[in-house]
């Protein structure tokens, strides 16, 4: 996919100052805007390189490494995928999505850390509980989850995607219990347990005064009003969606390469920025066939507002691991799984390619894009600078 002519960073640089002037923004949102604005610019410093064979020179500026920055996620995605290669098992993988109702998304909007944490905890507990039940899989499973808080139109839509191997360990750890090739767990049963666990955890958070209520839901501070608000939700159907199975490990990596480190909107979806408005491409999943592809135009301020509502709380982990993939036991449990699957030498553990992960940057040689013969050699470090000091001479 070609590089977009428009970028989120350009929108922030062009309209960010006026947006900040007219609003009192949380510190975390201000940090996101600043990071995106200066990413890969002289403000963050960088280095100069020269070809060993010709006169080609180039300046490379440092990345902001902010997890909300569209330009920085490609590098993070590649590193994460390389780590996941060695963890894939030679089984079918399944993809499940847990979504909370719109009424609860309103509460989550003002209580992101608490409610997103409840979403992760109760959805994962639902999967582990139903999988252990002998009436279903009867095994201890392992999986990881990825939090997304947006829909394609950038509105607030919290949901968690789980990637689950098709099977698990027996209670005595002496055999691998395979799932059915095209079916893992019943979504109706998952939905009902998820609903009960989530509402119970939310009521506990309210009782412990961990929730705040503002704006249109300010009245929910009252205990009776809060209980009445949740009552209809305990009877409605909650969405737990099981997508088509991935297939083998290669399909998993292909999918995850596009998916795991997404931000609310990537640069390639931005079609135009002009006259104080932003036009971007989005998909309407409620539509059918080719009608899903849509174009939306928003005032720049509204576009920025929608993007920033997906800023995560500081330190919040949006990718988490559960069951036999939890960090503490992952290595030994995966070895046991492979042993039980009699698959120690399968393609689930392919040899790594490229330079060592811990190699210093100047040991990673890159061909000159001009002569294609020489290699680029670092000749200078460009220090970062802070306004109002002038940027360093880029040579």
C-alpha positions in Angstrom: 0.0 0.0 0.0 1.4 3.4 -1.0 2.2 6.1 1.4 -0.6 8.5 2.1 -0.3 12.1 1.0 -1.9 13.1 4.3 -0.9 12.3 7.8 -2.3 12.6 11.3 0.8 14.5 12.2 0.0 17.1 9.6 -3.5 17.5 10.9 -2.2 18.0 14.4 0.4 20.5 13.3 -2.2 22.5 11.2 -5.1 22.5 13.6 -3.8 21.3 16.9 -2.8 24.7 18.3 -6.3 26.1 17.9 -7.9 22.9 19.2 -5.8 23.1 22.4 -6.5 26.8 22.8 -10.3 26.3 23.0 -10.3 23.2 25.3 -8.9 22.0 28.5 -7.4 18.7 27.6 -6.1 15.9 29.9 -2.3 15.7 30.2 -2.2 12.3 28.4 -4.0 13.7 25.3 -1.7 16.7 25.2 1.3 14.3 25.3 -0.2 12.2 22.5 -0.7 15.3 20.3 2.8 16.5 21.0 4.4 13.1 20.3 2.6 12.7 17.0 3.4 16.3 15.9 7.2 15.9 16.4 7.6 12.3 15.4 10.4 11.9 12.9 11.2 15.6 12.9 14.3 17.5 13.9 12.7 18.2 17.3 13.5 14.6 18.4 17.0 14.5 17.0 18.3 11.8 14.7 21.4 10.9 12.7 23.1 11.5 9.4 24.2 8.7 7.1 26.5 8.6 4.1 27.0 5.9 1.4 30.3 4.1 1.5 30.6 4.1 -2.3 28.8 7.2 -3.7 27.9 10.8 -2.6 24.5 9.9 -1.3 23.6 11.3 2.1 20.4 11.3 4.1 19.0 12.5 7.5 16.9 10.1 9.6 15.0 11.6 12.5 14.0 9.7 15.6 10.5 8.3 16.2 8.3 9.3 19.1 7.5 5.7 19.9 4.1 6.7 21.3 1.6 3.8 21.0 -1.0 6.1 19.5 1.2 7.2 16.7 0.4 5.7 13.3 4.0 6.0 12.0 5.5 4.2 15.0 3.3 1.1 15.1 4.9 -0.6 12.1 8.2 -1.1 13.9 6.5 -2.2 17.1 4.3 -4.6 15.2 7.3 -6.3 13.5 9.1 -6.8 16.9 5.9 -8.2 18.5 5.3 -10.6 15.6 8.8 -11.9 15.7 8.3 -12.8 19.4 5.0 -14.5 18.7 6.4 -16.8 16.0 8.1 -19.1 18.5 4.8 -19.3 20.5 2.5 -20.6 17.8 1.3 -24.2 18.0 0.5 -26.4 15.0 -3.3 -26.2 15.6 -6.2 -24.2 14.2 -6.6 -20.8 15.8 -9.9 -19.0 16.6 -10.9 -15.4 16.8 -13.5 -14.2 19.2 -14.7 -10.6 19.9 -16.4 -9.5 23.2 -18.3 -6.2 23.0 -20.1 -4.3 25.7 -23.5 -2.5 25.0 -23.6 1.2 24.2 -25.1 2.0 27.6 -21.9 0.7 29.3 -19.6 2.3 26.7 -20.9 5.7 28.1 -19.7 4.7 31.5 -16.4 3.4 30.1 -15.9 6.8 28.4 -15.4 8.5 31.8 -13.8 5.5 33.6 -11.5 4.0 31.0 -8.9 2.3 33.3 -11.6 0.7 35.5 -14.0 -0.4 32.9 -11.4 -1.5 30.3 -9.8 -3.5 33.1 -13.2 -5.1 33.9 -13.7 -5.9 30.2 -10.4 -7.7 29.9 -10.9 -9.6 33.2 -14.4 -10.8 32.8 -14.1 -11.7 29.1 -11.0 -13.7 29.8 -12.6 -15.4 32.8 -15.6 -16.3 30.7 -13.4 -18.0 28.1 -11.3 -19.9 30.7 -14.4 -21.0 32.7 -16.4 -22.3 29.7 -13.4 -24.0 28.2 -12.7 -25.9 31.5 -16.3 -27.1 31.6 -16.4 -30.9 30.6 -19.7 -30.2 28.7 -17.7 -28.0 26.3 -14.0 -28.4 25.7 -12.9 -29.7 29.2 -9.4 -28.2 29.0 -7.3 -25.3 30.2 -6.7 -23.0 27.2 -4.3 -20.2 26.5 -4.9 -17.0 24.5 -4.1 -13.4 24.2 -6.4 -10.4 23.9 -6.2 -7.0 22.1 -8.3 -4.0 23.3 -9.8 -1.8 20.6 -11.8 1.2 21.7 -13.0 2.5 18.3 -15.2 1.8 15.4 -14.3 2.6 11.8 -16.1 6.0 12.2 -13.8 6.8 15.2 -16.7 6.8 17.7 -16.2 5.1 21.1 -16.8 1.4 20.8 -14.8 -0.7 23.3 -14.3 -4.3 22.5 -11.6 -7.0 22.9 -10.4 -9.4 20.3 -9.1 -12.8 21.5 -6.9 -15.2 19.5 -7.3 -18.7 20.9 -5.6 -22.0 19.9 -8.1 -24.7 19.1 -7.6 -26.9 22.1 -6.0 -27.0 25.6 -4.3 -29.0 28.3 -6.2 -31.6 30.3 -6.6 -31.0 34.1 -3.8 -33.4 34.9 -1.5 -31.9 32.2 -1.0 -35.3 30.6 -2.7 -34.8 27.3 -3.7 -32.2 24.7 -7.5 -31.9 24.3 -8.2 -30.9 20.7 -11.2 -28.7 19.8 -13.4 -29.2 16.8 -11.9 -28.0 13.5 -14.4 -25.3 13.0 -15.9 -24.7 16.4 -14.4 -23.8 19.7 -17.0 -22.7 22.3 -20.7 -21.8 22.0 -21.1 -18.0 21.7 -24.6 -18.0 23.4 -23.1 -19.6 26.6 -20.1 -17.2 26.4 -22.4 -14.2 26.1 -24.6 -15.1 29.1 -21.6 -15.7 31.4 -19.8 -12.6 30.2 -22.9 -10.5 30.8 -23.3 -11.8 34.4 -19.6 -11.4 35.3 -19.2 -8.0 33.8 -22.3 -6.5 35.4 -21.3 -8.0 38.7 -17.8 -6.5 38.5 -19.3 -3.1 37.5 -21.6 -3.1 40.5 -18.7 -3.9 42.8 -16.7 -1.0 41.3 -19.7 1.3 42.0 -19.9 0.0 45.6 -16.2 0.7 46.0 -16.6 4.2 44.6 -14.3 3.6 41.7 -16.6 5.1 39.1 -17.2 8.7 38.1 -20.2 10.1 36.3 -20.4 13.3 34.2 -22.5 14.9 31.6 -25.5 12.9 30.4 -24.9 10.1 32.9 -24.2 12.3 35.9 -27.5 11.1 37.5 -26.0 7.6 37.9 -24.1 8.7 40.9 -27.3 7.8 42.8 -27.3 4.1 43.8 -31.0 3.6 42.8 -30.5 5.3 39.4 -27.4 3.2 38.8 -29.2 0.0 39.6 -32.2 0.9 37.4 -29.8 1.8 34.5 -28.2 -1.7 34.6 -31.4 -3.7 35.1 -32.4 -3.8 31.4 -28.8 -4.7 30.4 -29.1 -7.9 32.5 -31.8 -9.2 30.2 -30.6 -8.1 26.7 -28.3 -10.2 24.4 -24.7 -9.2 24.6 -22.5 -9.5 21.5 -19.9 -12.2 21.6 -18.8 -12.9 18.0 -16.8 -15.9 16.7 -15.1 -15.2 13.4 -14.2 -17.8 10.9 -11.2 -19.9 12.2 -7.8 -18.7 11.1 -6.4 -22.1 10.1 -2.7 -22.8 10.6 -0.1 -20.6 12.2 0.9 -18.9 8.9 -2.6 -17.5 8.6 -2.5 -16.3 12.2 0.7 -14.3 11.6 -0.7 -12.9 8.3 -3.7 -11.6 10.2 -2.0 -10.4 13.3 0.5 -8.5 11.1 -2.4 -6.2 10.0 -4.2 -6.0 13.3 -2.4 -6.0 16.6 -0.8 -2.6 16.7 -3.5 -0.6 15.0 -4.3 2.8 16.2 -7.8 4.5 15.9 -7.0 5.6 12.4 -4.0 4.9 10.2 -2.6 7.4 7.8 -3.5 5.5 4.6 -7.2 6.0 5.4 -6.9 9.8 5.3 -8.0 11.0 1.8 -8.0 14.8 2.1 -7.3 17.7 4.5 -8.5 21.0 3.3 -10.8 24.0 4.2 -10.7 23.1 7.9 -12.0 19.6 7.2 -10.7 16.0 7.2 -12.0 13.3 4.8 -11.2 9.7 5.5 -12.2 6.2 4.4 -14.2 3.9 6.7 -16.2 0.7 6.6 -19.8 0.4 7.6 -20.0 -3.2 8.8 -23.8 -3.0 9.1 -24.0 -2.6 5.3 -23.8 -5.5 2.9 -21.2 -6.3 0.2 -19.5 -3.4 -1.6 -21.6 -0.9 0.2 -19.5 -1.3 3.3 -16.9 1.1 2.0 -17.8 4.7 2.8 -16.2 8.2 3.0 -16.7 10.6 5.9 -15.8 14.3 6.1 -15.5 15.9 9.6 -14.5 19.4 10.8 -10.8 19.2 11.8 -11.7 19.9 15.5 -14.3 17.0 15.5 -11.8 14.7 13.8 -9.1 15.5 16.4 -11.7 15.0 19.2 -12.7 11.6 18.0 -9.1 10.5 17.6 -8.1 11.6 21.1 -11.0 9.9 22.9 -9.1 6.6 22.2 -6.1 7.7 24.2 -5.4 5.0 26.7 -4.6 5.6 30.4 -0.9 5.7 31.2 0.6 2.3 31.7 -2.6 0.5 30.5 -1.7 -2.8 28.8 -3.8 -3.2 25.6 -2.4 -6.6 24.8 -2.7 -9.2 27.5 -2.1 -13.0 27.9 -4.1 -15.6 29.7 -4.2 -19.3 30.6 -1.1 -21.2 29.5 0.1 -18.1 27.7 0.4 -15.9 30.8 3.9 -14.5 31.1 4.9 -16.3 34.2 4.3 -19.9 32.8 4.4 -19.3 29.1 7.7 -21.0 28.2 7.2 -24.2 30.2 3.5 -24.6 29.2 4.2 -24.1 25.5 7.0 -26.8 25.7 4.5 -29.1 27.4 1.9 -28.3 24.7 4.4 -29.1 21.9 5.4 -32.3 23.6 1.8 -33.5 23.9 1.2 -32.5 20.3 4.3 -34.4 19.3 5.3 -31.4 17.3 8.6 -30.2 18.6 10.0 -29.8 15.1 7.1 -28.2 13.3 7.0 -24.9 11.6 5.5 -23.3 14.7 9.1 -22.4 15.6 10.7 -21.2 12.4 14.3 -19.9 12.4 14.6 -16.2 12.9 16.0 -14.1 10.1 17.7 -10.7 9.9 20.0 -9.1 12.4 20.0 -10.1 16.1 17.3 -8.2 18.0 19.9 -6.8 20.4 22.3 -5.7 17.7 23.3 -2.0 18.0 21.8 0.1 15.3 25.1 0.8 13.6 25.6 -3.0 13.1 22.5 -3.3 11.0 23.8 -2.5 7.5 21.5 -1.0 4.9 22.1 -0.8 1.2 22.4 2.6 -0.4 19.1 3.4 -2.3 21.0 5.3 -4.9 23.9 3.1 -6.1 22.6 -0.2 -4.5 26.3 -1.1 -4.0 27.5 0.7 -0.9 26.1 0.6 2.6 24.9 3.5 4.7 27.4 4.6 7.4 26.4 6.8 10.3 28.5 9.9 10.3 26.8 12.2 12.8 24.3 12.3 15.7 21.8 15.1 15.6 20.7 16.0 19.1 17.1 16.7 20.0 16.1 20.3 20.7 13.5 22.1 22.7 11.7 25.3 21.5 12.6 28.2 21.4 16.2 26.9 20.6 16.8 26.5 16.9 17.1 23.0 15.5 20.6 21.6 14.9 22.3 22.0 11.6 21.2 18.9 9.5 24.6 19.0 7.7 
